[in-house]
């Protein structure tokens, strides 16, 4: 099964908006064949192969390979993705096809046999940090991978600008910080980025038949962030944080119908943004409990930005 890469006309991301859910805390449920249910990350930047479980039996229905596990803090609302490699029966001869567990900037369209690998992006991070655990099977290895590219009109293809990869060949039982350095081969600005966390490093998303690894190998990641040189640091939303506004509450959250109560201790400006940074609402609200209506928007999570002359704060609203 060959998967040609297709770059979509997606909005370019700035250095502070690519990982709008760096803690992997916001999830949505899906339903596959034969009553199989699964969880997928709500953040549109992160994709997985869980849609394989939705294919009809005559199209080799696949396994669930991404699971919602407890995050590294252990708190009730802190989650982390667990990628677990598996396999499925493929073809009339019953050939077993290995399926790596993966989370990343990948969007596979199995019905049309194509995929988008990567996301538009124009910054030059020095690297990516985060936390991981790994439980390999039979000597398997895991990969954390970043690649930045730019389309070359003269050549009619994208060229690699910079890349970095970490390979883990041993078990990592406890949450451990990783630091992936990106090595640049060119001084030009990239126009896209690919980020992959894969439980089996022998993946090949150009040709799934060539994937190699061991069923059951599991990789966890949490609190992932790109970092930049000191001269251009990522914006720090807490630098001018208003503690009173930061204590504001949204409830119920998540909301089944998109309607929230917003409890404010101070009057402020209330802005609602999508995960891609699009401004959806902008209004002034008085102190007290106010209604915030997001019912006309699609199920997703949204950023609620609060600000006044004393500073600012941000909340996340989840519409299911």
C-alpha positions in Angstrom: 0.0 0.0 0.0 1.8 3.1 -1.3 0.9 6.4 0.4 2.0 9.4 -1.7 2.6 12.5 0.4 0.2 15.4 -0.2 0.8 18.8 1.2 -2.5 20.5 2.0 -3.2 24.2 1.8 -3.1 24.6 5.6 -2.5 27.7 7.6 1.2 28.2 8.5 1.9 28.0 12.2 4.1 30.3 14.3 6.5 29.0 16.8 4.1 29.4 19.7 1.0 27.8 18.1 2.1 24.5 16.7 1.7 22.5 19.9 -1.6 24.0 21.1 -2.1 21.0 23.3 1.5 20.2 24.4 0.3 18.2 27.4 -2.0 15.9 25.2 -4.9 16.5 27.7 -7.8 16.9 25.3 -9.3 13.8 23.6 -12.4 12.7 21.7 -14.0 9.3 21.2 -14.4 7.4 18.0 -16.3 4.2 17.1 -14.9 1.5 14.9 -16.3 -1.8 13.5 -17.9 -4.4 15.7 -18.5 -2.0 18.6 -14.8 -1.1 19.0 -14.3 2.3 20.6 -11.1 4.3 20.7 -9.7 7.7 21.8 -8.0 10.2 19.6 -6.4 13.5 20.4 -8.6 16.5 19.7 -5.8 18.8 18.7 -5.9 18.9 14.9 -2.1 18.9 14.7 -1.8 15.4 16.1 -2.9 12.4 14.0 -2.8 8.6 14.6 -3.7 5.4 12.8 -6.8 4.7 14.9 -9.0 5.4 11.9 -7.9 1.9 10.7 -10.4 0.5 13.2 -13.3 2.2 11.3 -12.7 0.5 8.0 -15.2 -2.2 6.9 -14.1 -5.8 7.1 -13.7 -6.1 3.4 -11.1 -3.3 3.7 -8.9 -5.1 6.3 -10.2 -3.4 9.5 -7.2 -2.5 11.6 -6.4 -2.3 15.3 -6.5 0.5 17.8 -2.9 1.7 18.3 -3.3 5.0 20.3 -4.6 5.0 23.8 -5.3 7.6 26.5 -3.2 6.9 29.6 -2.4 8.9 32.7 -0.1 11.8 32.3 3.2 12.2 34.2 1.7 14.3 37.0 -0.7 11.6 38.0 -3.6 14.1 38.3 -7.1 13.2 37.3 -7.3 15.5 34.2 -3.7 15.0 33.1 -3.4 12.5 30.2 -0.7 11.2 27.9 -0.8 9.2 24.7 0.4 5.6 24.6 1.3 4.4 21.2 1.3 0.6 21.0 2.4 -1.2 17.8 0.1 -4.0 16.5 -0.9 -5.8 13.3 -3.8 -6.7 11.1 -4.6 -9.3 8.5 -4.2 -8.0 5.0 -5.1 -9.4 1.6 -6.9 -12.5 0.5 -4.0 -14.8 1.6 -4.3 -13.6 5.2 -0.9 -11.9 5.3 -0.2 -10.2 8.6 0.6 -6.5 8.2 2.6 -4.8 11.0 1.1 -1.5 12.2 3.4 0.8 14.2 1.9 2.9 17.0 2.3 6.5 16.1 1.2 10.1 17.1 2.4 12.9 14.9 1.6 15.4 12.1 0.2 12.6 10.0 -3.3 12.4 8.4 -3.8 9.1 6.5 -6.8 8.8 4.1 -7.1 5.1 3.7 -10.1 5.3 1.4 -8.2 7.2 -1.2 -4.8 5.7 -0.5 -3.0 8.9 0.3 -1.7 10.8 3.3 -0.6 14.2 4.5 2.7 13.9 6.4 3.7 17.2 8.1 2.2 20.6 8.7 2.9 24.1 7.3 5.4 25.9 9.6 7.8 28.8 9.1 10.1 29.0 12.2 13.5 27.5 12.9 13.5 25.9 16.4 16.7 24.6 17.9 15.1 21.4 19.1 12.2 19.8 20.9 12.0 18.8 24.6 9.5 16.7 26.4 9.1 13.5 28.5 8.8 9.9 27.5 8.6 6.3 28.7 9.2 3.2 26.6 8.4 -0.5 26.9 9.9 -2.4 24.0 9.1 -6.0 23.0 11.8 -8.4 21.7 14.5 -5.8 21.2 12.3 -3.3 19.4 13.3 0.4 19.3 11.3 3.7 19.4 11.7 6.9 17.4 11.1 10.6 18.1 11.6 12.5 14.9 11.4 16.1 13.6 12.0 17.3 10.1 11.6 20.7 8.5 11.3 21.2 4.7 10.8 23.9 2.1 9.3 23.5 -1.3 11.7 24.2 -4.2 9.8 25.4 -7.2 12.8 24.8 -9.6 13.0 21.2 -8.6 9.3 20.7 -8.1 9.7 19.0 -4.7 10.3 19.7 -1.0 13.8 19.7 0.3 15.0 19.0 3.8 16.1 22.1 5.7 16.8 20.5 9.1 16.1 17.3 11.0 16.7 15.5 14.2 15.9 12.0 15.6 16.2 10.2 18.8 16.2 6.4 18.9 15.5 4.5 22.1 16.7 0.9 22.1 16.2 0.1 25.8 13.2 0.2 28.1 12.6 3.5 29.9 10.4 2.6 32.9 9.9 6.1 34.4 9.1 9.4 32.9 12.4 10.7 31.5 13.1 14.1 29.9 14.3 14.0 26.3 16.1 16.7 24.3 16.1 16.4 20.5 18.5 18.8 18.7 17.6 19.8 15.1 20.6 20.0 12.7 20.1 22.5 9.9 21.5 21.9 6.4 20.3 25.3 5.0 19.9 28.9 6.1 16.5 29.3 4.4 13.2 29.4 6.3 11.2 26.1 6.2 7.6 26.0 5.1 6.6 22.7 6.8 7.4 20.5 9.8 6.9 16.8 10.5 6.8 15.6 14.1 6.5 11.8 14.8 6.5 9.8 17.9 6.6 6.1 16.9 6.7 3.0 19.2 8.6 1.0 16.5 11.4 2.8 14.8 11.2 0.6 11.7 8.3 2.5 10.3 7.8 3.5 6.6 4.8 5.8 6.0 5.5 5.8 2.2 5.0 2.0 2.1 3.1 0.4 5.0 4.1 -3.1 3.7 7.7 -2.2 4.6 7.0 -1.3 8.3 9.0 -3.4 10.8 8.8 -3.8 14.6 7.2 -5.9 17.4 3.6 -6.1 18.4 3.0 -4.7 21.9 5.9 -2.2 22.0 4.6 0.9 23.7 5.8 4.5 23.8 4.4 7.3 26.0 5.1 11.1 25.6 4.0 14.1 27.5 4.6 17.9 27.9 6.3 18.3 24.5 7.5 21.7 23.3 9.8 23.2 20.6 12.5 25.5 21.9 14.3 28.4 20.3 17.5 30.4 20.7 17.6 32.9 23.4 17.3 35.9 21.1 13.8 34.7 19.9 12.2 32.9 22.8 8.7 31.5 22.7 6.2 33.9 24.2 5.6 33.4 27.9 1.9 33.8 28.6 2.6 34.0 32.4 5.0 37.0 32.1 2.1 39.5 32.5 -0.4 37.1 34.1 -3.2 38.5 36.1 -3.6 36.1 39.1 -7.2 37.1 39.7 -8.1 36.4 36.1 -6.1 33.1 36.1 -8.4 32.0 39.0 -11.5 32.3 36.8 -13.6 29.2 36.1 -15.4 27.8 33.1 -18.0 25.2 33.8 -19.3 22.7 32.9 -16.0 21.9 31.1 -16.1 19.9 28.9 -19.5 21.0 27.7 -21.8 18.7 25.8 -23.7 21.5 24.0 -21.0 24.3 23.9 -22.6 26.5 26.5 -20.5 27.5 29.5 -20.6 29.6 32.6 -17.6 31.9 33.0 -17.0 33.0 36.6 -14.9 36.2 36.6 -13.5 38.0 39.6 -12.8 41.1 37.6 -14.2 42.8 34.5 -12.2 42.0 31.5 -12.0 41.5 27.7 -12.9 38.0 26.7 -11.6 36.6 23.4 -12.3 33.1 22.1 -9.8 31.6 19.7 -9.6 28.3 17.8 -6.6 26.0 18.2 -5.2 27.5 14.9 -5.3 31.0 16.4 -8.4 32.3 14.6 -10.3 34.9 16.7 -13.9 33.7 17.0 -15.4 36.0 19.7 -14.3 39.3 21.3 -16.4 41.0 24.0 -16.2 42.9 27.3 -17.6 41.1 30.3 -18.3 42.3 33.9 -17.2 40.5 37.0 -19.5 37.7 38.2 -20.9 34.7 36.4 -21.4 35.3 32.7 -22.7 33.0 29.9 -20.2 32.0 27.2 -21.9 30.4 24.2 -19.8 28.3 21.8 -22.7 26.1 20.7 -22.4 27.2 17.0 -18.8 25.9 16.8 -17.7 22.3 16.1 -16.7 19.9 18.9 -13.1 20.8 19.7 -11.2 22.7 22.3 -10.9 26.5 22.3 -8.7 29.1 24.0 -10.5 31.7 26.1 -8.2 34.7 26.6 -9.0 37.1 29.4 -7.3 40.5 29.7 -7.5 43.9 31.4 -5.2 46.7 32.4 -3.7 44.4 35.2 -2.6 41.6 32.9 -4.0 38.5 31.2 -4.8 34.8 31.6 -6.0 32.0 29.4 -8.4 29.1 29.9 -9.3 26.1 27.7 -12.9 25.3 26.8 -13.7 21.9 25.5 -16.8 21.3 23.4 -17.8 17.7 23.0 
